[in-house]
Amino acid sequence: MDRQPVLEGERLLLRPLVPEDWQALYAVASDRELWALHPSHNRWQEPVFRAFFEDALAGGGALAILEKSTDRLIGSSRFQNHEPAQGGVVEIGWTFLARDRWGTGLNAEMKRLMLTHAFDYVARVVFSVGAENDISRRAMTKIGGRLTGETWVEERAGVPMEHVRFEITREDFVNGPLAT
């Protein structure tokens, strides 16, 4: 599976994240309110976001999200943890969009592009979400994600945080809210 494709939609262009994206992406990520409900609520801080950005580059699955009408970098997402066995699974996550783009349908367009690509290679896509991150949980439900019942605790910003797993199968996608 190509985890860093170029994907183009009506309003968005997703392309591989590159080191030169640092300044524009940190300009988005430095908005403290963007992370207020996120388990990593301190990600707006430069050293914390720098580690997140470097991890994204090192992992090989990070995508920059550009708004085509403005050519503005408005966020990023990743394909991670690709497991091709038994039909295949990949995780989509580490996603964030500029707050001034929330509620515009851009998250749905981005996820449609990423899921369409992923389902050429895998039967299932999973998403990890902070258990108390109501914004992300609602967004997952809107795109057809289903809770799997899997939970775990990871330390975020120095505090143990419960996480939940959502999934979308190829069949769910074809029949779900993002179907084209």
N, C-alpha and C positions, 0 to 999 in steps of 0.2 A: 504494500500500500504506500503510495506517495503521501507522506504526512505533511508536505509543504507544497501543495498545488497552488496554481493561480486559479481562482474561482471568481467568475463575474456574474453579477445579478443586475437587476434593473437599476438599483441605486448604489450598490456596493461593489468594491473590488477587494478581494482577499488575496494577499500575496505573501511570500515568505518574509518573516521579520528579519531585518538586517541591523547590524550595529549602528548604522547611520540613522535609524529610527529613534534612537534614545531621546533626543531633545523633544521631538514632537509627541512621543508617547508619554514621556514624563510630564509634559505640560497637561495632558489629560489626567494622568494618574495622581498628580499633586493636589487634586481637589479632595480635601479631607472628607467632605460629605459623600463622595462616591463610595467610600469604604465604611461608612458609619455602621451598617448592619452586617458587614462581611466579617467572617471569623478572623481574617487578617486585617483588622480595622486600622492598623498602623501603616498600611502599605503606601499611604500618601507621603510618608517620610522618605527622603532621598536615599539614604543607605538601605532601607528595607526594600524600596522599589528597585534599586540597583541590583540587589541580590535576586529579586524576582525576574528582572530583565535578563540578567546573565544566565540564570537557570533556563529561561525560555530559549535563549540562543543555543545553549549547550545541548538542550534536549532534542533539537532537530525537528520539532513539530509545530513551532509557533508561527502564527499568521498575523500580519498587520491588517487592520480593517480600515479601508479608505472609503470615504464618501465621494462618489464619482462627481457629483455636481459642484463640489468645492475643492476636490483633490486634497481634502483634509484627512489626516490620520485621526481616527476617532476611537480607536480601541485595539484590542487584540484578543486572540483566542488560540487554543492549541488542540492538536491531536496528540494524545499520549497513550502509552501502555497498550500498543497494538499487540494483540495475541491472535495469530492466524488459525490456531487449532480449533477444531470442533465448530466450524462455521465462521469463526472469527468474531472478535470484539475489539473495539477501540474506545477510548475515553475522549470526550470533548469537554474541555473545561478551561479554567484559568482565564475565563472570559470577562472582559469589562468593556463598557462603552461610555463615552462622555455623557454626563448627566443631561446635557441639553439635547441629547438624542434619545433619551428614555421615552417610552410611550409613543414612538413614531413608527413602529413596525420594523425597525432596522434589525433588532435582535432576531425576530422571526425570519427575516430574509437571510441573515447571516447563518442561522442554524439550518435553514432549508438548503442553502448552498453546501454547507459542511456535511449534513446528513446525506444529501444526494450523492456527494462524492464518496463518503464512507460506505454507503450500502452497495457500491460497486465492488467492495472488497470484504465486507463483514456482514454478519447476520444481525448483530446487536451493537448498539452504542450505549455507553453508560456515562453518567454525569454524577459527580460528587458535589454535594451542596451542604453548607452549614445548616444544621437542624433548625436553628433559630433565624436563619436568613429568609425572612418572609418574601422579600422582593424576588430572590432567585427561585424560591419554591413556587411562587405564583407564575413566574416566567416559564418554569419547567412544565407546569400543568397546562399553560396556554399552548405550548408547542407539542403536547401529547405525551410528555414524560409520565411514567408510572413509577411509584415507589416500589422498590424491590423487597423491602423489609430489612435490608442490610444496614447496619449502623456501626460506627466505630468512633473512637475519640482520638483526636490529634491535637498536639499543642499548636496554638496559633497566638501570636503576640504575647507569648509567655503564659497563656491560660489554656487548660484543657477544654477543647470544644468538640461537642458531638456533631457528627456528620451523618448524612443519609445518602443513599444511592438511588438515583432514578435511572430508568432505562427506556429506550425506544428500540423495538425490533423492526426489521425490514418490513414485515407485514403491518405492524402498527403505523409505520411511516406512510406506507402506500394508502392506508385507509384513514389517516389522521388529519389533524387540522393544517398541516403543512403540505399536504398532497397537492400536486399541481395538475 
